[in-house]
Amino acid sequence: MTTTTDSRAAARTAPAPSSTYRLGFGRLLRSEALKLFTLRSTWWSLGITVLLAVGIALVVGLATQSLPDEFREQVPLNPVTAVVSPLQLTMLVAGIFGAMAITGEYSTGMIRSTFAAEPRRGAVLLAKTIVVAATLVATTVVTSLIAIVVLTPIYGSNGFAWDDAELTWIPLAYSLLAIASVTLLGLGAGFIIRNGAGAIGATVGLLFVAPLILSIFAAFGESWRWIADLAQYLPYNAAGTLVNGAGGDALPALIALVAWPAAALLGGWALLRTRDA
Amino acid sequence: MIVAEGLTKRYGDKTAVDGVNFTVQSGKVTGFLGPNGAGKSTTMRMIVGLDRPTAGRVTLDGRDYRSLRSPLTEVGILLDAKAVHTGRSARNHLLAMAATHGIPRSRVDEVIEITGLQSVAKRRAGKFSLGMGQRLGIAAALLGDPQTLILDEPVNGLDPEGVRWVRQFVRAQAASGRTVLLSSHLMSEMALTADHVIVLGRGRVLADAGISDLVAAWTRSAVSVRSPRAAELAQLVAGADITVTSSESGLLDITGTTAAAVGEIAAQHGIVLHELTPRSGSLEDAYLALTEGSVEYRTQGAAS
């Protein structure tokens, strides 16, 4: 035992004056954006998505232009259909991206650093919600712009009817809403489940499997019809209704696209308040 | 100053921390000791609001961690080296942490330099060795130049230079009036670093005392004597509370008395001494005596 007690006690002085560093919500947003864009996986997944989505739009555009003339005169083809044609793919990516944005923190332990820096977890959830949704919406805007630029010469005189919002601006805006909705559904599922595989499974299941299951009931006659009708409240069907005009009412579709992510995020927030990190 | 009052944490029917009360004073290095599973890490997580206490509370200078407006400048925490996203570089991790408080890049580069991470700062944290991960965790804890440092096993995996650096650094922090709470399983290191120790066992505080007081209370000082007339001397010093053992011919280990007393007796009887060495107990001896019976995961066959 060689503990010395020389001048330790004597050297005590008043603590240094507290610094000017403060938490702020704007700073939290900056931190979340930094976290997202300092991961290579973000660039890879978004980059590949943009390439694939533009590629799909291009192929769909070329294919519709190669249809026989008499057919194209009967059914006026809207080039926006080609622009939004990769929506299934981008919705899938968006859901996975949203889930991974938070489950990556749980699996690596980063979440403890995050909550040590900002112990009000609701603020973290809100900041992540804004940053992740904005990122996917921005990516979709970029994808759509590239697709529009690429498709305009292909369609030539039958091009985009920008003066008719019903055919252009509105479906494009709805496609952004659908992407934001699915991203946040994934994020909410990630906050609830905290495990990457589980959150992705839940998101993909709700997106693509639930519509299949509900559609089975359409075959069982009128008494089961109401179950099949519930499908209009699923995100996938709602996105189809709004973006592709795939039939169905706009209002239930809008409600669905807002309510699903809202419910997932509120559920995540409620659990976040009480759970140990 | 960290104050825990009746702090309790249960996971299901297992009580990890059981009504713990303690105060970690500023201006001192306080060591947090205890066997694996004693509740040290759980207590540290509750201090910074990561785990919610089942009962009781713990405050930092009277405030709940969750109410702090600039937690990184109040408390620097190293919980484990793995609280970092493996896909992000060390520097980017620190920049993202710093961004939450508007801490400038210059400070990020400063903590990188302080912890000796310059050469690996651009590498992904997932590729770090245990020691490098530990340095990154310490760098993150230092970002806000905090008034309180809470370090769980900070020297785990560090090289000897790093171990000495941590010791000197936390001593300097405490000397400037800050609060330091650190846990370690290295008793010799703790004895060099801490002024005060809190010993946990099975979720309860077993001891909360200065290191010298703890060692004095939980160990018996001994005297080693080497003499050609050892057997004769052994009979002369014998008495109540005094035990004499001999592990080799001519060498006595005497507990319950002092080197001075043994020397006096030898001189009175004209016994030649070749060696007379007082030995005080170590923190390790005190710790083992104290935690005997509260060790949760005991090594098979190892007697204590």
Interface residues (C-beta under 8 A of the other chain):
Chain A: M1 T2 T3 T5 R8 A9 A11 R12 T13 A14 P15 A16 S18 S19 T20 Y21 R22 L23 G24 R27 L28 R30 S31 L34 K35 T38 L39 R40 S41 G104 E105 T108 G109 M110 I111 R112 S113 F115 A116 A117 E118 P119 R120 T274 D276 A277
Chain B: S26 G27 K28 R45 V48 G49 L50 D51 R52 Y65 R66 L68 R69 S70 P71 L72 T73 V75 I77 L79 D80 K82 A83 V84 H85 T86 G87 R88 S89 N92 H93 L95 A96 M97 A99 T100 H101 G102 I103 G126 A140 G144 D145 Q147 R171 A174 A175 S176 G177 R178 A191 L192 D195 I211 S212 V215 S280 G281 S282 L283
